């Protein structure tokens, strides 16, 4: 059965919308009424059918629109794609990871035929069909990493492992939450994550780095991270703050339900076979407060998380300019009843 894809935009008139099915499968990140930054890593094993965890790389109703948005961003600023020269093996590794995953998970939409080094790739949703020689850049219309990244949802950073550290040496990032891949290119793991408040002194990234350095091929892991945004804009990079920064002061108690979105990143990490690099995928899902409130426990828990959030974390996540209108909108939905630990919408 073929998947239905939305016609929508993430800028201008903001026609992005979630179907009821998309809301239900939203990776709601809070299991408790309070939040503190943590590693929260688990094995990236297949989840329930229909969930965002069912397949290693998720494809949903927003796929075509997100790929079009990526093309727009790259046409405006190609520095969102960074590829240091020594990462060519990692480029081919990433292409293989994406193509094999999509073709195995969604065979009606993506087909991959391999005959030795001769590959035949078909992407039906985007109308792409190419034959190329694996390992030969000249047989593709562009370098392998950019080619395949234009056909997958989410941002990707490929970290080279050397000197007992990880370095962000390859990436395509067009939908990031207020950071810059061009600025972070070549940074070590701790340098890249240094802005997270209180995490360094808690040793969170020391433990995370130690864990990831021992990540095994064939045993990917995942975690979630979250933010909020005003308007369903994917590209909230540091470079475009002048475009989206004013959005944050436009939220009011009256319009917050439709205008403010919970933005959750499903982050997966895969060890790559040839390069020994680690692919870090950052897939962003957005849901409006109004849609989130169709599951009352989600709205109640978000209200409690935001009210108890440490001020430093609220500032780091960029919430301060619209946090109060959000709380004013959520408060009437919280009846004070006890909520058990968990994220299920029922």
C-alpha positions as CSV (number, residue, x, y, z in Angstrom):
1,X,0.0,0.0,0.0
2,X,1.4,3.4,-1.0
3,X,1.9,6.0,1.6
4,X,0.0,9.4,1.3
5,X,2.2,12.5,1.6
6,X,1.1,15.9,2.6
7,X,1.4,19.0,0.5
8,X,2.5,21.6,3.1
9,X,5.1,24.3,3.8
10,X,7.3,25.1,6.8
11,X,7.7,28.8,6.0
12,X,5.6,31.6,4.6
13,X,1.9,30.6,5.1
14,X,2.9,27.6,7.3
15,X,0.4,25.0,5.9
16,X,2.1,22.2,7.9
17,X,-0.5,20.0,9.6
18,X,-0.6,16.7,11.4
19,X,-3.2,14.1,10.6
20,X,-4.8,12.4,13.7
21,X,-2.6,9.3,13.0
22,X,0.5,11.5,13.0
23,X,-0.5,13.1,16.3
24,X,-1.1,9.7,17.9
25,X,2.4,8.4,16.8
26,X,4.1,11.6,18.0
27,X,7.1,10.7,20.2
28,X,6.0,12.5,23.4
29,X,9.1,12.9,25.5
30,X,7.9,13.2,29.1
31,X,7.4,10.3,31.4
32,X,7.3,12.3,34.6
33,X,6.1,15.8,35.7
34,X,9.6,17.2,35.9
35,X,12.4,17.3,33.5
36,X,16.2,17.4,33.8
37,X,18.6,17.0,31.0
38,X,20.0,13.4,30.8
39,X,21.6,11.0,28.4
40,X,18.5,8.8,28.3
41,X,20.0,6.4,25.7
42,X,18.3,3.1,24.9
43,X,18.7,0.5,22.2
44,X,17.3,1.5,18.8
45,X,15.3,-1.7,18.4
46,X,12.1,-2.0,16.4
47,X,9.0,-0.6,18.1
48,X,5.3,-1.2,17.8
49,X,3.9,-1.3,14.2
50,X,3.0,2.2,13.1
51,X,5.1,3.9,15.7
52,X,8.1,6.2,15.0
53,X,10.3,3.4,16.4
54,X,9.0,0.7,14.0
55,X,11.9,1.1,11.5
56,X,15.5,2.3,11.9
57,X,14.7,5.4,9.8
58,X,11.2,6.7,10.0
59,X,9.3,8.0,6.9
60,X,5.9,9.6,7.4
61,X,3.3,11.8,5.8
62,X,5.7,14.8,5.9
63,X,8.4,13.1,3.8
64,X,8.0,14.9,0.5
65,X,7.4,18.3,2.0
66,X,10.4,18.0,4.2
67,X,12.6,17.0,1.3
68,X,11.4,20.0,-0.6
69,X,12.1,22.3,2.4
70,X,15.6,20.9,2.6
71,X,16.2,21.7,-1.1
72,X,15.0,25.3,-0.5
73,X,17.4,25.7,2.4
74,X,20.4,24.3,0.5
75,X,19.6,26.6,-2.5
76,X,19.8,29.6,-0.1
77,X,22.8,28.4,1.9
78,X,24.9,25.4,0.8
79,X,27.1,25.7,3.9
80,X,24.4,23.6,5.7
81,X,26.2,20.7,4.0
82,X,29.7,20.2,5.5
83,X,32.0,17.4,4.3
84,X,35.6,17.3,5.3
85,X,37.9,15.6,2.8
86,X,38.8,12.6,4.9
87,X,35.2,11.6,5.3
88,X,34.6,10.0,1.9
89,X,34.3,6.4,3.3
90,X,31.8,7.7,5.8
91,X,29.8,9.3,2.9
92,X,29.4,6.0,1.2
93,X,28.6,4.3,4.5
94,X,25.8,6.7,5.1
95,X,24.4,6.3,1.7
96,X,24.3,2.5,2.2
97,X,22.7,2.9,5.6
98,X,19.9,5.1,4.3
99,X,19.2,3.2,1.1
100,X,19.2,-0.2,2.6
101,X,17.0,0.9,5.5
102,X,14.4,2.7,3.4
103,X,14.2,-0.1,0.8
104,X,13.8,-2.8,3.4
105,X,11.3,-0.8,5.5
106,X,9.2,0.8,2.8
107,X,9.6,-1.5,-0.3
108,X,6.5,0.0,-2.1
109,X,8.2,3.5,-2.1
110,X,11.9,2.7,-2.3
111,X,13.8,0.0,-4.2
112,X,17.4,-0.9,-4.2
113,X,19.0,-3.5,-6.5
114,X,22.7,-4.4,-5.9
115,X,24.8,-6.3,-8.4
116,X,28.3,-6.1,-7.1
117,X,29.3,-2.5,-7.1
118,X,26.5,-1.6,-9.6
119,X,23.6,-0.1,-7.7
120,X,20.1,0.8,-9.0
121,X,18.1,3.1,-6.7
122,X,14.5,4.1,-7.1
123,X,12.8,6.7,-4.9
124,X,9.1,6.8,-6.0
125,X,7.9,9.7,-3.8
126,X,10.6,12.1,-5.2
127,X,10.6,10.6,-8.7
128,X,14.3,9.7,-8.6
129,X,15.8,6.7,-10.4
130,X,19.6,6.4,-10.7
131,X,22.2,3.7,-11.5
132,X,25.6,4.2,-10.1
133,X,28.8,2.4,-9.1
134,X,29.2,2.2,-5.4
135,X,32.5,3.9,-4.5
136,X,32.7,6.0,-7.7
137,X,31.6,9.6,-7.1
138,X,31.6,10.4,-10.8
139,X,28.6,8.1,-11.3
140,X,26.4,10.2,-9.1
141,X,25.0,13.7,-9.7
142,X,26.8,14.9,-6.6
143,X,28.8,13.5,-3.7
144,X,27.1,10.5,-2.1
145,X,26.4,12.1,1.3
146,X,24.6,15.1,-0.2
147,X,22.8,12.9,-2.7
148,X,21.2,10.6,-0.1
149,X,20.7,13.3,2.5
150,X,18.4,15.2,0.1
151,X,16.2,12.1,0.2
152,X,15.8,11.5,3.9
153,X,14.0,13.3,6.7
154,X,15.9,14.9,9.6
155,X,19.4,16.3,10.1
156,X,22.4,14.1,10.1
157,X,25.9,14.6,11.6
158,X,28.6,12.0,11.0
159,X,31.2,11.9,13.8
160,X,34.7,10.7,13.0
161,X,36.3,8.7,15.9
162,X,39.9,9.4,16.6
163,X,42.1,10.1,19.7
164,X,39.4,8.7,22.0
165,X,37.0,11.4,20.9
166,X,34.3,12.1,18.3
167,X,34.4,14.9,15.8
168,X,31.6,16.4,13.8
169,X,33.3,16.2,10.4
170,X,30.4,15.5,8.1
171,X,26.8,16.7,8.2
172,X,23.7,18.1,6.5
173,X,21.7,20.2,8.9
174,X,18.8,22.2,7.5
175,X,16.2,22.0,10.3
176,X,18.2,22.6,13.4
177,X,17.0,24.2,16.7
178,X,19.2,27.4,17.0
179,X,22.7,26.1,16.2
180,X,25.0,26.1,13.2
181,X,26.6,23.1,11.5
182,X,29.1,25.3,9.8
183,X,30.2,26.7,13.2
184,X,30.3,23.3,14.8
185,X,32.1,21.5,12.0
186,X,35.3,19.8,13.2
187,X,34.4,20.3,16.9
188,X,34.9,17.5,19.4
189,X,31.9,15.8,21.1
190,X,32.2,17.9,24.3
191,X,32.9,21.2,22.4
192,X,29.8,20.6,20.3
193,X,27.6,20.0,23.4
194,X,29.2,22.6,25.7
195,X,26.2,25.1,25.7
196,X,23.9,22.6,27.5
197,X,23.6,24.1,31.0
198,X,24.8,22.1,34.0
199,X,25.5,19.0,31.9
200,X,29.3,19.3,32.0
201,X,29.6,19.6,35.8
202,X,27.2,16.6,36.1
203,X,29.5,14.5,34.0
204,X,26.7,13.7,31.5
205,X,28.8,14.1,28.4
206,X,31.8,12.3,29.9
207,X,29.5,9.3,30.4
208,X,27.9,9.7,27.0
209,X,31.2,9.9,25.1
210,X,32.6,6.8,26.9
211,X,29.4,4.9,26.0
212,X,29.5,6.0,22.3
213,X,33.1,5.2,21.8
214,X,32.2,1.6,22.4
215,X,29.1,1.6,20.2
216,X,29.0,-1.5,18.1
217,X,28.1,-1.9,14.4
218,X,24.6,-3.4,14.1
219,X,23.5,-2.2,17.6
220,X,22.3,1.4,17.1
221,X,20.9,3.4,20.0
222,X,18.5,6.3,20.4
223,X,17.3,9.1,22.7
224,X,14.9,12.0,22.5
225,X,15.4,15.7,23.0
226,X,12.8,18.5,23.0
227,X,12.2,22.1,22.5
228,X,9.3,24.4,21.6
229,X,8.8,26.8,18.7
230,X,6.4,29.4,17.6
231,X,5.1,28.5,14.1
232,X,6.0,25.1,12.5
233,X,9.3,26.3,11.1
234,X,11.9,23.6,10.6
235,X,14.8,25.9,9.8
236,X,15.5,27.7,13.1
237,X,19.2,27.8,12.6
238,X,21.5,30.4,14.1
239,X,22.1,31.8,10.6
240,X,18.4,32.6,10.1
241,X,17.6,34.0,13.5
242,X,16.7,37.4,11.9
243,X,13.9,35.5,10.1
244,X,12.4,33.4,12.9
245,X,13.5,35.2,16.1
246,X,10.5,37.6,15.9
247,X,8.1,34.7,15.9
248,X,8.8,34.1,19.5
249,X,7.1,37.3,20.7
250,X,4.0,36.7,18.6
251,X,2.5,34.0,20.9
252,X,-0.4,35.0,23.1
253,X,-2.7,33.1,25.5
254,X,-5.4,33.3,22.8
255,X,-3.4,32.0,19.8
256,X,-0.9,29.6,21.6
257,X,-2.9,26.5,20.8
258,X,-2.5,26.9,17.1
259,X,0.8,28.8,17.0
260,X,3.0,27.1,19.5
261,X,4.5,23.6,18.8
262,X,6.2,21.0,20.9
263,X,9.3,20.1,18.9
264,X,10.8,16.7,19.6
265,X,14.0,15.2,18.2
266,X,14.3,11.5,17.8
267,X,18.1,11.0,17.8
268,X,19.6,7.8,16.6
269,X,23.2,6.8,16.5
270,X,24.6,4.1,14.1
271,X,28.1,2.8,13.9
272,X,29.2,2.7,10.3
273,X,31.1,-0.3,8.9
274,X,34.0,1.0,6.7
275,X,34.8,4.3,8.2
276,X,34.1,3.3,11.9
277,X,32.4,6.7,12.2
278,X,29.1,7.2,14.0
279,X,26.0,8.5,12.1
280,X,23.9,10.8,14.3
281,X,20.4,11.3,12.9
282,X,18.3,14.1,14.4
283,X,14.7,13.6,13.2
284,X,12.4,16.5,14.2
285,X,8.6,16.0,14.9
286,X,6.3,18.9,15.7
287,X,2.8,19.0,17.2
288,X,0.7,22.0,18.0
289,X,-0.6,22.5,21.5
290,X,-4.1,22.2,20.2
291,X,-3.3,18.8,18.7
292,X,-1.4,17.7,21.7
293,X,-4.4,18.5,23.9
294,X,-6.4,15.9,22.1
295,X,-4.6,13.6,24.5
296,X,-5.3,15.3,27.9
297,X,-2.5,13.6,29.8
298,X,0.0,15.0,27.4
299,X,-1.2,18.6,27.9
300,X,-1.4,18.2,31.7
301,X,2.1,16.8,31.9
302,X,3.6,19.5,29.6
303,X,2.1,22.1,31.9
304,X,3.8,20.6,34.9
305,X,7.1,20.1,33.1
306,X,7.2,23.8,32.0
307,X,6.2,25.1,35.5
308,X,9.0,23.1,37.2
309,X,11.6,23.6,34.5
310,X,14.9,25.0,35.8
311,X,15.3,28.7,34.6
312,X,18.7,27.9,33.0
313,X,17.1,25.1,30.9
314,X,14.2,27.3,29.9
315,X,16.7,29.9,28.7
316,X,18.8,27.3,26.9
317,X,15.7,25.9,25.1
318,X,14.6,29.4,24.1
319,X,11.3,29.4,25.9
320,X,11.4,32.5,28.0
321,X,9.8,34.9,25.4
322,X,6.7,32.7,25.1
323,X,6.6,30.4,28.1
324,X,4.0,32.4,30.0
325,X,1.4,32.5,27.2
326,X,1.9,28.7,26.8
327,X,1.3,28.2,30.5
328,X,-1.7,30.4,30.4
329,X,-3.1,28.3,27.6
330,X,-2.3,24.9,29.2
331,X,-3.3,25.7,32.8
332,X,-7.1,25.3,32.3
333,X,-6.5,21.8,30.9
334,X,-4.7,20.6,34.1
335,X,-7.3,19.4,36.6
336,X,-4.6,18.5,39.1
337,X,-5.3,14.8,39.0
338,X,-2.4,12.4,39.6
339,X,-0.6,11.2,36.5
340,X,1.2,7.9,36.5
341,X,4.6,7.6,34.9
342,X,4.4,7.0,31.2
343,X,3.9,8.6,27.8
344,X,1.0,6.7,26.3
345,X,-1.8,9.0,25.1
346,X,-4.7,6.8,26.4
